[in-house]
Amino acid sequence: MTRWPQVDFGHTSYDAAFVKGDVYGVAADSVHSTKRPLQIAIAGAGGVTQAKWIPAIRNLQTRGEPITVSAIADPRLDVANKAALLTGAEAFDTVKHLLELHRPDLLLVLTADSAHVTVATQAIERDIACLVEKPISRSFQEAAALARLAERQSTLLAAVANKRFSPPYAMAKALVSDGALKSAPTLFTGKFTLGYPYVDLLEGGTVHLLDLVQWFMGPVAKLHARAVKRDDGGIESATVSFSFKSGAIGSIMTSASAMSFKPWERVEIVGRNAFLVVDDQFETTLYDDEMGPAKSWRPTIPNTLMMDEAFGGYAGLLENVLDAIRGIAPLASSGLEGAATIGLIEAIYRSLSQDRDIDVAAEGLVP
């Protein structure tokens, strides 16, 4: 490998800072200014909305993306009002009322997990595009039905897969696509740990890793899971082994016994006499030379970066969905892909309860 692929994550470009004197990267530019203006509405105004998605919207607006937030709904009207204050939007206590008075170009579905399908269905039936937080549903059948409804309506349905837009993972994907592994990927290993007792280990956390498994390796053919259970029967730790349709194999381990304030991730992807490591969503390392050094990519993070929105992948994912609505970019993470990830979670639960291999397609867990 003679060069690293170009992966941008919203920071000030060299040309802007040193040629144009625009150190914050906020000057008007033709890339953004010529885009069709779009309106966003938000369903659900809790922590994820205020800490991740509203800042991601601000990130894009600061860079010149012509978007506005028209309305926010949450059954806790005080919470809706607070979030509306951040965006200049109108507050509602129900999504139904919001959709009666507003017709946004995109509805961000950021409600409680149990309401994702109900809320997205209301919007899709009105031909309003949706971006649904993970998990798209806690039921595979519901997730698949929602994806099929969106297809019948020819309405855009996107699933949250923000780690695909996080720079170290985007770099790893670009390296794989450029042939840096000297073959198609043959082995995937992943680790995810989480210590928040109020977050479900699979649907709330490991879902990200299960999306990455399929993004890098393609469809899963079979899986087998084993777990250590808590006293209440919930999963404390689990391992899952995979065989992929490509013939590759893989495994992940996931645990809820980690330190609460330090979740940890590690992904390794092996080719032929070469492998990649993404460590804690921060650094990408390529090992491709028996005698030469490893090649490590750790982006310089300038103090002008809005860190979590861009580096966490939220702004990149949102921009992709908006451009897909405009018809100027392909959608990177579809509702069908979100449903496929929920299919893997249901397959894991079946494997745990029955202690056997699960053929994902044969058991109807592929949308």
KOLMI-911967 format. One record per residue (C-alpha): residue in three letters; z, y, x. Coordinates in steps of 0.2 Angstrom, whole numbers, plus 5000, padded with zeros to 4 digits. Each point is the difference from the previous one (the first is absolute). Layout:
<recs>
ALAZYX/...
</recs>
This chain:
<recs>
MET500050005000/THR499550175008/ARG500650124986/TRP501250014986/PRO499350034983/GLN500350174993/VAL501450004987/ASP500650164993/PHE501650034990/GLY500050184994/HIS500650095016/THR499250155007/SER498449955009/TYR499750065018/ASP498550104995/ALA501050094986/ALA501550045012/PHE499150055016/VAL498350064994/LYS500350084983/GLY501850055004/ASP500649914984/VAL501549915007/TYR500649954983/GLY498449934994/VAL500050104984/ALA498450115001/ALA498749984986/ASP498749875005/SER498449944991/VAL500649824999/HIS501450044988/SER499450164992/THR498449924993/LYS500849864991/ARG500250004982/PRO501750064994/LEU501149874992/GLN501650004989/ILE501449885003/ALA501349954988/ILE501649905005/ALA500949874989/GLY501849985007/ALA500950135010/GLY501349915010/GLY500349985019/VAL498349935005/THR499150134990/GLN501050145008/ALA500249935018/LYS498349935002/TRP498650044988/ILE500450194996/PRO500150035019/ALA498349905002/ILE499250114987/ARG500750165009/ASN499349935016/LEU498349984993/GLN500050174992/THR500650085016/ARG498449925008/GLY498950084987/GLU499949854987/PRO499550094984/ILE501349914989/THR501450064988/VAL501449914991/SER499950044981/ALA501449904993/ILE501549895004/ALA500949884988/ASP501749915001/PRO501249944987/ARG501350105009/LEU499450174996/ASP501150095013/VAL499249895013/ALA498350044993/ASN500450195000/LYS500649995018/ALA498449915006/ALA499050124990/LEU500850155009/LEU499349925016/THR498350004994/GLY499850134987/ALA499649874987/GLU500549994982/ALA501449874997/PHE500049874986/ASP501349874995/THR498749874996/VAL498349955007/LYS499349994982/HIS500350184997/LEU499350055017/LEU498449914996/GLU499850074983/LEU500050185008/HIS499249975017/ARG498549905006/PRO500349995019/ASP498749925012/LEU501349895007/LEU501749944994/LEU501249955014/VAL501149864992/LEU501650015009/THR501249944986/ALA501249865001/ASP499149835004/SER500249944982/ALA499050144993/HIS498550005012/VAL498949904989/THR500550084984/VAL499750185007/ALA498449955009/THR499349924984/GLN500350164990/ALA499050105013/ILE498649875003/GLU499749994981/ARG499650195001/ASP498949975015/ILE501250095012/ALA500049935018/CYS501749935006/LEU500849975017/VAL501549884997/GLU501549985011/LYS500449835007/PRO500349884993/ILE498650034988/SER500949894988/ARG501449875003/SER498949884990/PHE498449935007/GLN499349974982/GLU500450184995/ALA499250075017/ALA498449904998/ALA499850054982/LEU500250185004/ALA498749995014/ARG498849914988/LEU500350144987/ALA499650135013/GLU498449905004/ARG499549994982/GLN500350194998/SER499150045016/THR501650105004/LEU500650025018/LEU501749905003/ALA500750015017/ALA501549915007/VAL501250085013/ALA499749925017/ASN500550155011/LYS500349905016/ARG498149985001/PHE499950185003/SER501450015013/PRO499250045017/PRO500749845010/TYR499449884986/ALA498350104998/MET499849995019/ALA500349815000/LYS498849984985/ALA498750105010/LEU500249905016/VAL499849844990/SER498450064992/ASP499450065017/GLY500249825007/ALA501550045011/LEU500749824996/LYS498449925007/SER499949904984/ALA500550014981/PRO501950004999/THR500749825001/LEU501850034998/PHE501250134992/THR501850015002/GLY501150134991/LYS501850064999/PHE500850114987/THR501950034998/LEU500850114987/GLY501950034997/TYR499950114984/PRO501049894987/TYR499250094985/VAL498249965006/ASP499249834996/LEU499649925016/LEU498249944995/GLU499450124986/GLY500850155008/GLY499849975019/THR499049855005/VAL498650054988/HIS499450115014/LEU499949865013/LEU499149894987/ASP498750134998/LEU499850015019/VAL499849815001/GLN498550014988/TRP499350165007/PHE499949935018/MET499749814996/GLY499149994983/PRO500449904985/VAL501549875001/ALA499549824996/LYS501749925000/LEU501850055004/HIS501749925002/ALA501750094999/ARG501849965005/ALA501550114997/VAL501850035003/LYS500850054983/ARG501550124997/ASP501549944990/ASP499250084984/GLY498349905003/GLY499050155007/ILE499049985016/GLU500950065015/SER498749945013/ALA498449914998/THR498549935011/VAL498349974993/SER498649915009/PHE498150034995/SER498449925001/PHE498550124997/LYS498349974993/SER499350055017/GLY500849855008/ALA501350115008/ILE501949974999/GLY501550115000/SER501850034995/ILE501350144996/MET501850015000/THR501050124989/SER501850034998/ALA501250114990/SER501449985013/ALA499450145012/MET500950165002/SER499750114985/PHE499450165009/LYS498949905012/PRO498749894992/TRP498849935013/GLU498249945000/ARG499049915013/VAL498249934998/GLU499149895012/ILE498149954998/VAL499349885012/GLY498149975003/ARG499349905015/ASN500950045017/ALA500550174992/PHE501350064988/LEU500750164992/VAL501750064996/VAL500650144988/ASP501850035003/ASP501150084987/GLN498550104993/PHE500050115015/GLU499049925015/THR498549895002/THR499849905015/LEU498449895005/TYR500249865012/ASP498249955004/ASP500049975019/GLU500849855009/MET500250105016/GLY499950184994/PRO501450104992/ALA500350014981/LYS499250154992/SER501250104989/TRP499750144987/ARG501450114995/PRO499450164992/THR500650165006/ILE500950084986/PRO499950195000/ASN501450104992/THR498850074987/LEU499849834992/MET500749974983/MET500749835006/ASP500349884986/GLU498650054988/ALA498749985013/PHE500749875012/GLY500749904986/GLY498249994993/TYR500450094983/ALA498950155003/GLY498549895006/LEU500249884985/LEU500050144988/GLU498550095008/ASN499049844999/VAL500449974981/LEU499550184997/ASP498449995009/ALA499649834991/ILE500250104984/ARG498850125006/GLY498849875005/ILE499950045018/ALA501049865008/PRO500349814995/LEU501749964993/ALA501149925014/SER501349914990/SER499549954982/GLY501049944986/LEU499349825003/GLU500750005017/GLY501750064994/ALA500049864987/ALA499549875014/THR501650055009/ILE501049974985/GLY499249834999/LEU500649965017/ILE501850054995/GLU499949894985/ALA499349865011/ILE501550035012/TYR501349984985/ARG499149844994/SER500049935018/LEU501950045002/SER500449924983/GLN499049845002/ASP500049985019/ARG498149975001/ASP498450085006/ILE499250124988/ASP498150004998/VAL499950184995/ALA498349994991/ALA500249834992/GLU501650064992/GLY499250164993/LEU500850125011/VAL498450095005/PRO499450144989/
</recs>
